[in-house]
């Protein structure tokens, strides 16, 4: 049941991107936790675990994404000038899945 609820939505999101999205950005990921970490590092364009954790933590606490909010990564830029596309991309993933992923960046 955990496999079905946790991994299948991610897989089908990948399939949808492959069918309808920008396929040149698709790449092979490592398996399990390493692949999840690679995904967030690529999405947020950083390998800094603190920044990724801060972004994901803040993202999960926000009810609605607003372009003019301060970016979730902790810098002073507005979201629209920083990681707005990443926040929109994450909307396809349930927040409870993202909350589980945050533990990978502790």
N, C-alpha and C positions, 0 to 999 in steps of 0.2 A: 504494500500500500504506500509506503514512504517513497519507493521508487516512482510509482505512478504519479503521486502528488507533487513530488519535488523535481524530478528530472524530465518527465515528459513535457511539461509546459515550456521548459527551456529548449528542448529539442524542437518542438513545433514552432517556437519563435524563430529558431535558426532556419527551419525549413521555409517559413514565410519570408524571411529576409532573402533567402536564396532564390525564391520564386519571384518575389516582387520588389526586392530592394536592390541595394548596391552590392553586387556580388564580388567586385574586385576587393572589397574590404574583408571578405570572409577568409578565415584562415583556420588551420588545424590548431586545436588547443590540446594541452596536456589533459590527462584524465583526472577525474575526481577534484580534490581541493586545489591542486596546482592549476588546473584549467580554469577554475572559477576565479582564482587570483589573477591569472593572465587576462581574463576577460575584463575585470574591473580596472586593471592597470592600463589596458589598451583604451577602454572607454573613457577613462579620466586622464589619460596621457601622463601618468605618473607611477612611479614604483614606491612612493612614500606611503607606508602603511597607515601612518597617522592621518594623512590627508584623505585617503580612501575611506578609512573608518569614519572620520568626521563627516565627509560628504554623505555616506550611506546612512549614518545615524540621523543626521539632520533631515535628509530626504524622507526617511520613514516617519518622522514626527510631523511633517508638513501635510496639511489636509489638501491643499491645492497649490499647484506650481504657478508662481507668478514671475513673469519675466523681470520685473523690477525689484524683486527681493534680492537681498545680499546672497552671493553665491554660497552654496552649501559646503564648499571646500575650505572656507575660512578666510579667503582673501577679501579685500574690500570692494571688489568689482561687483556689479550687478550680475545676476544670473544670466541675463541675455548676452552679456559680454564675456562670459566665462564658460560654464558647463551647462547651459540651457539645453543643448541637444542631448547631452547625456541624461539629464533629468527626464526629458520627454521619452527617450529610448527606454528608460526603466519603467515607464508607466505600463508596459506590457507584462511586467513581472509582478506577481503579487507581493505586497510588502512583507508578509510573513516569511517568504523565501529569502528576501533581501536581508531581513533581520537575522536569519540563520547564517547567511554569508558573512555578516559583519564579524562574527567570531573568528574568521580566518585572518583578520587583520589586527588581532590583539597582540 
